[in-house]
Amino acid sequence: MTDCPRVDHLPGYDHDERTRYKARIEVDDEGVVWLGPHDTLHDVQVAYIKKRNATGLGASGFGSGDVFDERGQHLARISYNGRLWRPWSAGVMIAESPEVEA
């Protein structure tokens, strides 16, 4: 594991108490699934992991999640393992995968 802390909002991102995030995922047999809206990026990560676990699908059947704000800005990507990444910067992790109860 790395030392990436929990992230509620991107550093330098202009957010307020009304900011919401959602994730777009492509899931076999369901097509495009939207998770959210959620108050924090951490909450989106948790929702992604819970949905992934509920489907029982592997990485080929359960796609990574693209995270957007309410204005449609593509802010991050969630990989199959639940880690949060910068969408356009290869290998730049924002947050480690959170612990999620089964």
MARVO-158888 format. One line per field, with one value per atom (N, C-alpha, C, O): atom name; x, y, z; residue in three letters. Coordinates in Angstrom, 2 decimals. Atoms other than C-alpha are relative to their C-alpha. Last residue first. Layout:
N
site: [CA;...]
u: [X;...]
v: [Y;...]
w: [Z;...]
code: [ala;...]
***
This chain:
102
site: [N;CA;C;O;N;CA;C;O;N;CA;C;O;N;CA;C;O;N;CA;C;O;N;CA;C;O;N;CA;C;O;N;CA;C;O;N;CA;C;O;N;CA;C;O;N;CA;C;O;N;CA;C;O;N;CA;C;O;N;CA;C;O;N;CA;C;O;N;CA;C;O;N;CA;C;O;N;CA;C;O;N;CA;C;O;N;CA;C;O;N;CA;C;O;N;CA;C;O;N;CA;C;O;N;CA;C;O;N;CA;C;O;N;CA;C;O;N;CA;C;O;N;CA;C;O;N;CA;C;O;N;CA;C;O;N;CA;C;O;N;CA;C;O;N;CA;C;O;N;CA;C;O;N;CA;C;O;N;CA;C;O;N;CA;C;O;N;CA;C;O;N;CA;C;O;N;CA;C;O;N;CA;C;O;N;CA;C;O;N;CA;C;O;N;CA;C;O;N;CA;C;O;N;CA;C;O;N;CA;C;O;N;CA;C;O;N;CA;C;O;N;CA;C;O;N;CA;C;O;N;CA;C;O;N;CA;C;O;N;CA;C;O;N;CA;C;O;N;CA;C;O;N;CA;C;O;N;CA;C;O;N;CA;C;O;N;CA;C;O;N;CA;C;O;N;CA;C;O;N;CA;C;O;N;CA;C;O;N;CA;C;O;N;CA;C;O;N;CA;C;O;N;CA;C;O;N;CA;C;O;N;CA;C;O;N;CA;C;O;N;CA;C;O;N;CA;C;O;N;CA;C;O;N;CA;C;O;N;CA;C;O;N;CA;C;O;N;CA;C;O;N;CA;C;O;N;CA;C;O;N;CA;C;O;N;CA;C;O;N;CA;C;O;N;CA;C;O;N;CA;C;O;N;CA;C;O;N;CA;C;O;N;CA;C;O;N;CA;C;O;N;CA;C;O;N;CA;C;O;N;CA;C;O;N;CA;C;O;N;CA;C;O;N;CA;C;O;N;CA;C;O;N;CA;C;O;N;CA;C;O;N;CA;C;O;N;CA;C;O;N;CA;C;O;N;CA;C;O]
u: [0.66;-18.49;-1.50;-2.20;0.53;-17.19;-0.75;-1.41;1.45;-15.21;-0.45;0.09;0.49;-11.63;-1.53;-2.15;0.45;-10.80;-0.39;-0.73;1.31;-8.72;-0.41;0.36;-0.01;-5.77;-1.44;-2.34;0.32;-6.27;0.04;-0.33;0.52;-5.12;-0.26;0.05;1.06;-2.92;-0.38;0.48;0.08;-0.95;-1.20;-2.35;-0.75;0.05;-0.04;0.73;-0.29;-1.02;0.82;1.88;-1.41;-2.24;0.31;-0.02;-0.83;-5.52;1.49;2.30;0.49;-8.09;0.95;0.94;0.21;-6.19;-0.41;0.19;-1.10;-6.59;-0.38;-1.57;0.42;-8.74;1.21;2.26;-0.86;-8.05;-0.51;-1.11;0.57;-10.96;0.86;0.45;-0.39;-9.22;-0.47;-0.19;0.72;-11.15;0.32;-0.54;-0.40;-9.74;-0.73;-1.31;-0.15;-11.64;0.35;-0.40;0.35;-11.10;0.22;1.21;-0.82;-11.03;-0.49;-1.51;-0.98;-12.35;0.95;2.10;-0.61;-14.32;1.18;2.23;-1.45;-16.30;0.54;0.20;-0.45;-20.03;1.50;1.97;-0.14;-21.21;0.49;0.66;1.34;-22.51;0.02;-0.99;0.75;-19.02;-1.34;-1.64;0.37;-17.75;-0.62;-1.17;0.63;-15.96;-0.19;0.74;-0.38;-15.22;-0.80;-2.03;1.00;-15.45;0.57;1.66;-0.43;-13.40;-1.08;-1.92;-0.98;-15.28;0.43;-0.16;0.34;-16.97;1.06;2.17;1.45;-17.04;-0.47;-1.62;0.46;-13.34;-1.50;-1.98;-0.34;-12.28;-0.50;-0.79;-1.41;-14.08;0.20;-0.76;-0.70;-17.77;1.48;1.87;-0.84;-19.27;0.79;1.38;0.17;-21.99;0.77;0.37;1.36;-22.33;-0.18;-0.93;0.12;-18.57;-1.35;-1.44;-0.89;-18.33;-0.15;-0.28;0.64;-21.36;0.82;0.27;1.18;-19.84;-0.73;-1.16;-0.46;-16.46;-1.19;-1.19;-0.56;-18.01;0.37;0.02;1.14;-20.14;0.46;-0.16;0.69;-17.04;-1.18;-1.38;-0.85;-15.07;-0.70;-0.72;0.11;-17.97;0.84;0.41;1.30;-18.13;-0.22;-0.83;-0.10;-14.39;-1.31;-1.29;-0.65;-14.93;0.16;0.02;-1.47;-17.32;0.51;-0.21;-0.58;-20.98;1.50;2.05;-0.63;-22.36;0.67;1.06;-1.10;-24.74;0.47;-0.29;-0.01;-24.43;-1.33;-2.27;0.04;-23.54;0.02;0.88;-0.45;-24.39;-0.16;-1.21;0.57;-24.56;0.58;1.79;-0.56;-23.97;-0.77;-2.00;-0.35;-24.82;0.64;1.43;0.73;-26.47;0.23;-0.57;1.41;-25.58;-0.81;-2.03;0.62;-21.84;-1.42;-1.68;0.11;-21.18;-0.66;-1.71;0.60;-19.96;0.08;1.15;-0.65;-19.40;-0.72;-1.94;0.57;-20.15;0.80;2.03;-0.90;-19.39;-0.79;-1.90;0.61;-21.13;1.01;1.93;-0.78;-19.96;-0.79;-1.59;0.34;-21.83;0.82;1.19;-0.71;-20.85;-0.37;-0.40;0.95;-23.53;0.66;-0.04;0.88;-21.40;-1.02;-1.67;0.70;-18.71;-0.94;-0.88;1.20;-16.12;-0.64;0.00;0.95;-13.46;-1.30;-2.15;1.28;-10.85;-0.99;-1.14;0.12;-7.40;-1.31;-1.53;-0.71;-6.83;-0.11;0.11;-1.32;-9.49;0.66;0.00;0.05;-12.35;1.42;2.39;1.41;-13.04;-0.22;-1.23;0.22;-9.67;-1.51;-2.22;1.38;-8.55;-0.17;0.35;1.06;-4.77;-1.39;-1.53;1.05;-2.26;-1.13;-1.72;0.41;0.65;-1.06;-1.16;-0.70;1.01;-0.50;-1.37;0.83;0.00;0.87;2.00]
v: [0.91;-7.15;0.02;-0.68;1.22;-4.13;-0.81;-0.26;0.07;-1.68;-1.32;-2.38;1.24;-0.58;0.04;1.03;-0.01;2.25;-1.39;-2.26;0.62;1.76;0.01;-0.40;1.45;4.15;-0.51;0.27;0.62;7.75;-1.52;-2.09;-1.02;10.17;-0.58;0.05;0.42;7.86;1.15;1.89;-0.96;9.33;-0.37;-0.05;0.38;6.38;0.98;0.83;1.42;7.80;-0.20;0.41;0.10;11.37;-1.44;-1.90;-0.20;11.92;-0.07;0.22;0.62;10.58;0.11;-0.78;-1.14;11.20;-0.57;-1.55;-0.47;7.98;1.29;1.56;-1.20;6.59;0.61;0.81;-1.18;3.03;1.14;0.91;-1.03;0.60;1.23;2.16;0.26;-2.53;1.08;1.00;1.16;-2.28;-0.28;-0.75;1.26;1.21;-1.16;-0.98;1.04;4.34;-1.30;-1.77;1.35;7.26;-0.95;-0.84;1.12;10.96;-1.30;-1.34;-0.32;14.44;-1.12;-0.87;1.30;14.26;0.23;0.74;0.03;17.51;-1.38;-1.91;0.88;16.97;-0.03;-0.60;-0.80;19.98;-0.83;-0.31;-0.31;17.71;0.86;0.98;-0.85;16.26;0.34;-0.11;-1.32;13.28;0.81;0.25;-0.84;10.05;1.41;2.03;-1.37;7.43;0.92;0.86;-1.05;3.97;1.35;1.71;-1.05;1.01;1.08;1.15;-1.01;-1.74;0.95;1.00;-1.16;-4.82;1.06;0.96;-0.19;-7.77;1.22;1.63;-0.01;-7.96;0.25;0.68;-1.26;-6.88;0.05;1.13;-0.35;-9.79;1.28;1.90;0.00;-9.97;0.34;1.04;1.19;-10.93;-0.10;-1.14;0.66;-8.34;-1.31;-2.23;0.55;-7.39;-0.74;-1.72;1.21;-6.98;-0.66;-1.89;1.02;-4.52;-1.31;-2.37;0.47;-2.59;-1.10;-2.11;0.76;-2.37;-0.56;-1.71;1.28;-1.33;-0.87;-2.07;0.80;1.40;-1.39;-2.40;0.47;2.72;-0.90;-1.92;1.03;2.89;-0.56;-1.78;1.20;4.77;-1.14;-2.27;0.60;7.19;-1.27;-2.28;0.67;7.84;-0.67;-1.74;1.21;8.61;-0.79;-2.02;0.99;11.08;-1.32;-2.38;-0.01;12.93;-1.03;-1.95;-1.24;13.97;0.10;1.20;0.16;11.24;1.30;2.11;-0.88;11.36;-0.27;-0.73;-1.34;8.58;0.67;0.08;0.04;5.49;1.43;2.22;-1.21;5.41;-0.19;-0.61;-0.19;2.08;1.28;1.52;-1.13;1.64;0.17;0.23;-1.15;-1.82;1.09;0.81;-1.18;-4.17;1.21;2.15;0.30;-7.65;1.18;1.08;1.04;-6.86;-0.26;-0.23;1.29;-3.64;-1.00;-0.71;0.94;-0.34;-1.39;-1.88;1.31;2.17;-0.80;-0.71;0.72;5.89;-1.28;-1.24;0.83;7.42;-0.74;-1.22;1.26;10.30;-0.74;-0.15;0.80;13.28;-1.24;-1.75;1.43;16.03;-0.67;-0.05;0.81;19.59;-1.48;-2.00;0.52;21.42;-0.90;-1.50;0.99;21.94;-0.59;-1.59;-0.54;23.64;-1.08;-2.22;0.72;22.66;0.75;1.57;-0.96;24.44;-0.71;-0.94;0.04;21.71;0.93;0.87;-1.10;22.72;0.03;0.94;-1.21;19.34;1.07;0.80;-0.19;16.93;1.26;2.28;-0.88;16.36;0.13;0.01;-0.37;13.72;0.87;0.74;-1.27;12.01;0.22;-0.60;-0.11;9.34;1.38;2.38;-0.10;9.35;-0.03;0.02;-0.87;8.01;0.04;-1.00;-0.93;6.56;0.97;2.08;-1.27;3.56;0.88;0.47;-1.19;0.00;1.25;1.25]
w: [0.95;2.98;0.14;-0.59;-0.61;4.84;-1.03;-1.91;0.11;2.72;0.62;0.31;-0.59;3.39;-0.05;0.36;-1.40;1.02;0.46;-0.35;-0.15;-2.16;1.47;2.33;-0.10;-2.20;0.13;0.45;-1.28;-3.22;-0.13;-1.16;-0.89;-5.93;1.38;2.39;-0.90;-7.96;0.93;1.42;-1.10;-10.86;0.88;0.56;-1.19;-13.07;1.15;2.10;-0.22;-16.39;1.27;1.46;-0.36;-16.07;0.36;1.46;1.18;-17.93;0.29;-0.59;1.24;-15.48;-1.18;-2.03;0.88;-12.22;-1.36;-1.81;0.84;-10.27;-0.71;-0.93;0.71;-7.43;-0.70;-0.09;-0.13;-6.29;-0.88;-1.93;-0.85;-6.01;0.20;0.89;-1.39;-7.34;0.97;2.17;-0.51;-10.61;1.47;2.22;0.60;-11.19;0.69;1.76;-1.03;-10.23;-0.71;-1.55;0.46;-12.60;1.17;1.89;-0.46;-11.75;-0.64;-1.32;-1.04;-12.43;0.35;0.73;-0.27;-15.68;0.95;0.55;0.12;-15.51;0.40;1.46;1.07;-16.08;-0.21;-1.19;1.22;-14.07;-1.18;-2.28;0.51;-11.30;-1.24;-1.93;-0.92;-10.86;-0.64;-1.74;0.48;-12.80;1.13;2.08;-1.00;-11.91;-0.55;-1.07;0.32;-14.57;0.90;0.92;-0.14;-13.06;-0.38;0.07;-0.92;-14.26;0.03;-0.86;0.42;-15.95;1.08;2.16;-0.82;-14.52;-0.24;0.27;0.02;-16.89;0.76;0.63;1.39;-17.85;-0.10;-1.15;0.68;-14.35;-1.44;-1.95;0.04;-12.70;-0.81;-1.26;1.29;-11.92;0.17;1.11;0.08;-8.55;-1.29;-1.57;1.30;-9.11;-0.08;-0.79;0.15;-5.45;-1.32;-1.38;-0.81;-4.99;-0.17;-0.19;0.58;-7.89;0.76;0.15;1.23;-6.59;-0.65;-1.09;-0.39;-3.10;-1.22;-1.21;-0.54;-4.51;0.40;0.15;1.10;-6.68;0.51;-0.10;0.80;-3.79;-1.15;-1.44;-0.78;-1.56;-0.79;-0.81;-0.03;-4.23;0.73;0.24;1.33;-4.75;-0.07;-0.63;0.08;-1.00;-1.35;-1.42;-0.81;-0.99;-0.05;-0.20;0.87;-3.83;0.74;0.14;0.05;-1.55;-1.00;-1.38;-0.54;-1.33;-0.16;-0.27;-1.31;-3.57;0.40;-0.45;-0.40;-6.54;1.43;2.29;-0.57;-7.15;-0.21;-0.75;-1.46;-9.10;0.52;0.13;-0.68;-12.79;1.49;1.97;-1.33;-14.63;0.58;0.50;-0.74;-18.36;1.31;1.32;0.81;-19.64;0.84;1.74;-0.48;-17.17;-0.89;-0.88;-0.24;-18.53;0.53;0.63;0.82;-18.34;0.48;1.68;-0.67;-16.43;-0.95;-1.53;0.94;-17.86;0.62;0.97;0.11;-15.08;-1.08;-1.22;1.15;-14.77;-0.17;-0.27;0.79;-11.37;-1.08;-0.85;0.44;-9.64;-0.86;-1.43;0.94;-7.58;-0.39;0.39;0.02;-5.76;-1.10;-2.09;0.99;-4.79;0.16;1.28;0.99;-2.79;-1.04;-1.86;-0.64;0.34;-0.97;-0.65;-1.16;-1.77;0.53;0.10;-0.44;-4.35;1.17;1.83;-0.54;-6.42;0.36;-0.51;0.70;-6.91;0.70;1.92;0.94;-5.64;-0.78;-1.57;-0.42;-4.03;-1.08;-2.26;0.60;-5.26;0.54;0.70;1.16;-2.84;-0.54;0.21;0.16;-0.16;-1.23;-1.91;0.72;-0.42;-0.13;-0.71;0.45;2.07;-0.66;-0.17;-1.00;2.31;-0.64;-1.86;0.50;-0.25;1.04;1.36;-1.03;1.71;-0.48;0.04;0.01;-0.56;1.14;1.91;0.00;0.00;0.00;0.48]
code: [ala;ala;ala;ala;glu;glu;glu;glu;val;val;val;val;glu;glu;glu;glu;pro;pro;pro;pro;ser;ser;ser;ser;glu;glu;glu;glu;ala;ala;ala;ala;ile;ile;ile;ile;met;met;met;met;val;val;val;val;gly;gly;gly;gly;ala;ala;ala;ala;ser;ser;ser;ser;trp;trp;trp;trp;pro;pro;pro;pro;arg;arg;arg;arg;trp;trp;trp;trp;leu;leu;leu;leu;arg;arg;arg;arg;gly;gly;gly;gly;asn;asn;asn;asn;tyr;tyr;tyr;tyr;ser;ser;ser;ser;ile;ile;ile;ile;arg;arg;arg;arg;ala;ala;ala;ala;leu;leu;leu;leu;his;his;his;his;gln;gln;gln;gln;gly;gly;gly;gly;arg;arg;arg;arg;glu;glu;glu;glu;asp;asp;asp;asp;phe;phe;phe;phe;val;val;val;val;asp;asp;asp;asp;gly;gly;gly;gly;ser;ser;ser;ser;gly;gly;gly;gly;phe;phe;phe;phe;gly;gly;gly;gly;ser;ser;ser;ser;ala;ala;ala;ala;gly;gly;gly;gly;leu;leu;leu;leu;gly;gly;gly;gly;thr;thr;thr;thr;ala;ala;ala;ala;asn;asn;asn;asn;arg;arg;arg;arg;lys;lys;lys;lys;lys;lys;lys;lys;ile;ile;ile;ile;tyr;tyr;tyr;tyr;ala;ala;ala;ala;val;val;val;val;gln;gln;gln;gln;val;val;val;val;asp;asp;asp;asp;his;his;his;his;leu;leu;leu;leu;thr;thr;thr;thr;asp;asp;asp;asp;his;his;his;his;pro;pro;pro;pro;gly;gly;gly;gly;leu;leu;leu;leu;trp;trp;trp;trp;val;val;val;val;val;val;val;val;gly;gly;gly;gly;glu;glu;glu;glu;asp;asp;asp;asp;asp;asp;asp;asp;val;val;val;val;glu;glu;glu;glu;ile;ile;ile;ile;arg;arg;arg;arg;ala;ala;ala;ala;lys;lys;lys;lys;tyr;tyr;tyr;tyr;arg;arg;arg;arg;thr;thr;thr;thr;arg;arg;arg;arg;glu;glu;glu;glu;asp;asp;asp;asp;his;his;his;his;asp;asp;asp;asp;tyr;tyr;tyr;tyr;gly;gly;gly;gly;pro;pro;pro;pro;leu;leu;leu;leu;his;his;his;his;asp;asp;asp;asp;val;val;val;val;arg;arg;arg;arg;pro;pro;pro;pro;cys;cys;cys;cys;asp;asp;asp;asp;thr;thr;thr;thr;met;met;met;met]
***
